[in-house]
């Protein structure tokens, strides 16, 4: 059998995102366990009162409703992810890579993927159990309660995990906004520095050197940029602005 080729799934394994499903330090896992325990108690009590078959029929009916709702929920996940990725510019991604923070962004985006996988699993199980419940054979309540526990846990987990993702997206929005402000301010500072080089070069040519050609003027600015105490990134930006301004002169 060929190996599954899915880069996002491989990253879930790499970053161990699957551990979110049973991370007891998270509120969504604790609430999911509590609700699952309550569902199990209700299931056992209902079996004693109205019979196992009636309880299973009611449970499958609820599961059908949940499965249909989660189909729409998948659309919400895809839409939310599209809006989020659209708001992240290549400049922000580059800054995150420079600061070794890109993994934090990847983990947030992979949370959407994990939520989609869980939702798709629940939908598949809902349809499978719908048809299994129609088959003419008896069931063991022990097996049934295990299956109900798994499905109940996943449903509650996915709901509260989605709420957690909303909080993560809000935090990410503020991070991106603040980073965009820093980028804009940095661009403005570098632009001002480059204008200063142009003024100094022009003064030197007119007042001191007596140079007259645009080529000499361009070379003078370039020498100032290369000799000044700038960071490599600032120097690269200034040289790029210089190249765009004097595109018809040799570097």
C-alpha positions, -999 to +999 in steps of 0.1 A: +000+000+000+013+034-010+021+060+017-004+087+022+008+119+006-006+148+026+018+175+038-007+190+063-013+155+078+024+150+080+028+183+099+001+172+123+023+142+131+054+164+132+040+190+156+020+163+175-012+183+170-031+150+175-023+154+212-049+182+213-075+154+213-066+142+247-047+171+263-063+172+298-048+206+305-071+222+279-106+232+288-122+216+257-109+181+267-121+185+303-155+197+292-157+169+266-149+143+293-174+157+317-202+158+291-193+123+279-196+110+315-230+126+318-241+111+285-230+076+296-250+079+328-281+091+309-277+062+284-275+035+312-305+050+330-325+052+298-318+016+289-332+005+322-363+026+318-373+024+281-351-004+267-320-006+247-335-006+212-355+026+218-324+043+232-303+033+202-330+045+178-332+079+196-294+081+197-290+074+159-317+101+152-297+126+172-265+115+155-281+120+121-289+156+131-254+162+144-239+148+112-259+171+090-250+201+111-213+193+109-215+193+071-223+230+074-197+233+101-171+221+077-180+250+054-176+274+083-141+260+089-130+264+053-144+299+051-127+309+084-094+295+072-096+313+038-103+346+055-074+341+079-048+331+053-059+360+031-052+384+059-016+372+063+007+389+038+039+376+024+058+403+043+043+392+076+053+356+068+088+367+060+091+386+093+078+355+112+104+334+094+132+358+104+121+357+140+117+319+140+080+323+148+065+307+117+059+274+135+034+292+158+015+303+128+016+269+112+002+253+144-028+277+145-035+269+108-031+232+114-057+235+142-083+242+115-071+211+096-074+190+128-109+203+135-119+195+099-106+159+103-125+154+135-157+168+120-153+146+089-148+116+111-180+123+131-200+128+098-187+095+085-195+077+117-230+092+117-238+078+083-223+044+090-242+040+123-274+052+106-273+022+082-259-002+108-289+006+131-313-006+103-297-041+102-317-069+118-294-081+146-291-074+183-265-052+199-245-054+231-250-024+253-214-024+264-202-019+228-229+006+222-219+027+252-183+027+241-193+040+206-216+066+221-188+078+244-163+082+215-188+100+193-201+122+222-165+131+232-156+141+196-187+162+191-183+182+223-145+185+217-150+198+182-175+225+194-153+238+222-121+234+201-138+257+175-144+282+203-107+280+213-098+287+176-118+318+177-097+331+206-065+321+187-076+339+156-083+371+176-048+369+192-033+363+157-052+393+143-036+416+169-002+401+163-005+406+125-018+442+130+011+451+153+036+435+129+021+454+100+025+487+119+062+478+126+068+470+090+052+503+078+072+523+103+104+504+093+097+512+056+092+549+065+125+550+084+145+534+056+129+557+031+139+587+051+174+574+054+176+570+017+164+605+011+191+617+034+217+599+013+203+616-018+205+651-002+240+645+012+252+632-022+237+661-040+254+686-016+287+669-020+285+670-058+274+706-060+294+721-033+325+700-030+333+676-058+320+696-087+307+664-103+280+669-129+268+636-142+238+615-129+261+585-129+284+601-104+255+612-083+241+576-083+275+562-074+279+587-046+246+576-030+255+539-034+289+544-017+272+562+012+247+533+016+274+506+015+297+525+039+270+534+065+263+514+096+231+497+085+217+463+091+219+439+061+181+441+057+181+480+057+210+481+033+193+457+009+161+478+010+181+510+004+200+495-025+168+483-040+153+518-039+185+531-054+183+505-082+147+515-090+155+552-090+186+549-112+176+519-133+192+534-164+226+538-147+250+509-140+252+496-104 
